[in-house]
């Protein structure tokens, strides 16, 4: 009887040691540098977001972050590089809504849920941008001109979410035009400033430092404090365009341990509340949020369905 009691105590002690070891493994994360994969070349907004995140994150943890740009194939190169790594949390993928658009438009066989979509942190509203010297300057001008010249307006942007938004706007308004994609936003905006097109589809930050461009209309529930003179689509009588945005956030390879994901969740929450993080993005009209895994995955499913519908047209 006594021997049996001793064996039970030994078993319980072993279980305790195992549990402690498991907790220590989670607590010890990270034990080596975390590689942050950006699917674009340096200088784009997602690259800036990733680098700003690492600058702020080191205030709240002892991790070392290494940002790596792996551009190509509309983000597929970066996505595949993440999937080639172990699901251990040491590879963090900086993601945007354009990844979903590119996945749909290219017919890629990559499963969108090969990733755990952990955190959406920045919501950057979509807007229509025009040249200040153009005859088509305001939201009302765009609508009137589009109806007066069916199919003739030229809208432009790099391929991705802005192209999807273009088609959605046209459907909601009941007009059509010509979408001309360019490799970069700078090239596309040059076309608008040069008078070879009417509308650039982008985000408020695109007009910063560009006096020849202006925001004509913005996708938001109400006017932004940073741009009080810019009307919303709803104010122009257009419904269903209140929440189009270029969101940005982070994901990891599916199967990353729950303890590691919790470590990230705590870090994301701290960064979201950081005053420098908020000031950096909010000055350009971006909304700082922290949408967690469940909500983020729900948004991905919705985006896949809606973008498949519009891009198929």
Buried (B, 14 or more C-beta within 10 A) or exposed (E): EEEEEEEEEEEEEEEEEEEEEEEEEEEEBBEEEBBBBBBBEEEBBBBBBBBBBBBBBEEBBEBEBEBEBBBBEBBBEBBBBBBEBEBBBBBBBBBBBBBBBBBBBBEBEBEBEBBBBBBBBBBBBBBBBBBEEBEBBBBBBBBEBBEEEEEEBBBBBBBBBBBBBBBBBBBEBEBBBEBEBBEEBEEBBBBBBEEEBBBBBBBBBBBEEBEBBBBBBBBBEEBBEEBEEBBBBBBBEBEEBBEBBBBBBBBBBEEBBEBBBEBBBEBBEBBBEBEEBBEBBBEBBBBBBBBBBEBBBEBBEEBBEBBEBBEEE
